[in-house]
């Protein structure tokens, strides 16, 4: 777990995806926040790890004007039929329009994506804070715990000063 200072940022690669409102987006440019709290999940079961963060994420989004929350289900590139089946299944399970807007499915070469972000494996989710240019300020992985919550809060307080 780490909070990264502004001068030590890492670049989030440019990737394309669609949110659950069927809007095509190019990331990181289309992230709406001044800073964006990103949850990158690679496996369906990892939704439990994402969910462990959601109450805190909502609280932080309310507190820090300019913070936006995004979930990025990251799936190996598949054919059109498979993508449609996955997207419609997720859309059916997420009725909230804001959640649909901020859930952006990435169909890509997962190994290349992980390599670009120096993510060693897919065993847990990754939690990042990035800006619209793709600069990274915070990173941890896995479910919420007191330690990663404290570092995230400290990082956001420094960024929003």
N, C-alpha and C positions, 0 to 999 in steps of 0.2 A: 504494500500500500504506500502510495506516495502522493504528495502534493508537489507539483512542479512549478518552479518560479518562472516568471515571464521570459527571462532570457534563455531558459533551457527547454524551450518547447519543441515538440515533435509534430510533424505534419500529418494530419488525417488525409488519406488519399482521396482524390476525387472519384466518387462512385455514383451510379445512377440507380434509382429505385422508385417504387410507387407506394404511396400511403394507402391506407384502407378506404380512403375516399376516392381512390383511383386517379389521384393526381401524380403525374410524373415529376420527380425531383432530382436535382443534382446536388450531392452533398460534398463538402460542408456548406457550400454557398447558400443553399436554400434553407438551412436551419434558421429559425426566426429569432432566436434569442441573441442578446449580446454575448452571453455565455450559455452553453447548452449541456445539460446533464444527459449523457447518452448511456443506454443499456444495450450492450451487444450480446445477443444470445445465439448460440449455435445449434442447440438441441431443444426439442419441444419441452422436455422435462425441466429445463432451466427457467421456465416461466415462474416456478416456485421461488427461485432465487431473485428474479426481477421483482416479484410481488413483495418480497421481504423489504424492499426499498421504497415501495410506493407511498406509504403514509409519510415518510420523511421527505420524499421527493415533492409531494404536494405541498407540504409545509414550507419547504425551502422555496418553491416556485411562488408561493404567496408572499413570502418575506422579502425575497430579492427581486426587485423590479428589473426585468431584463434577463431573467433565467427562464429557459424553456426546457422541457423534459421530452425525451424521445426514446422509443424502443426500436431497436434495429434487429428484427429476426434475420439472421444471416444464413442463407441456404445455398447449397451448391447449385449452380446454374442448371435448369431443367427445361424440358419442352413446354410449349404454350399450354397444353392440356393440364400438365402437372402444376404449373404456376397458377392457373385459374382455380384448380381444385383447392390448393393450399390457401390462396387469397380469399376465396369465398368462404372457406371454413373459418379462417380467422375473423373475417368480417361478421359472420354469424355469431361468433363468440364474443365480439366486442361491440355492443350496441351504442356506447357513448361516442358522439361525434368528435369530441376533442381527442379522445383516445385513438379513434380511427385516424384522425388527421396526423397524430404524432407517433403512429406506428408505421414505420417505413420498411417494407420488406426488400432486402437486398438479395438478388439472385446473381451470384458471381462465382469466381474461382476462390473458394474459401482459403485455400493455402496461400494464394497470392495476397489476399486481403490481410490475413493474419501476419504474413511476413512483413508487409508494408507497415503494419502497426506494432511489430515486435510482440505479437501475442503467440506464446509458445505452443499452446494447445487449446482444445475446445472443452476441457473438463469442467469449466465454470464460466459464468458470464464475466464480461469485463465492464467496468463502470468508468466512464471518462467524463471530464469536463473539457470542452473545446469551444473555441470561438468560431465565427463564420469563415475565417481564413484557414481553419483546420489546426490552429495551434492548440496543443494539449497542455492543460494545467493541473490535471489530477488523473490518477489511475489507481484502480484497485480491481480485485476480482472476487467473485463469489457473493454469498449472501451478506446482508447487512450485519455488522457487529459494532460494538461500542468503539473500537479502535478506528475502523474505517469511517464511521460517522463523525468522529471528532476531527479527523484530518480533513474530511470533506467540508465540514462547517468552517474550519479555520481557513481553508483555501478560498472558499466563497467569500468569507468576510474580507480577506485581503484583496480579492479581485474586484469587489464592489465598493471599496473605500472611495 
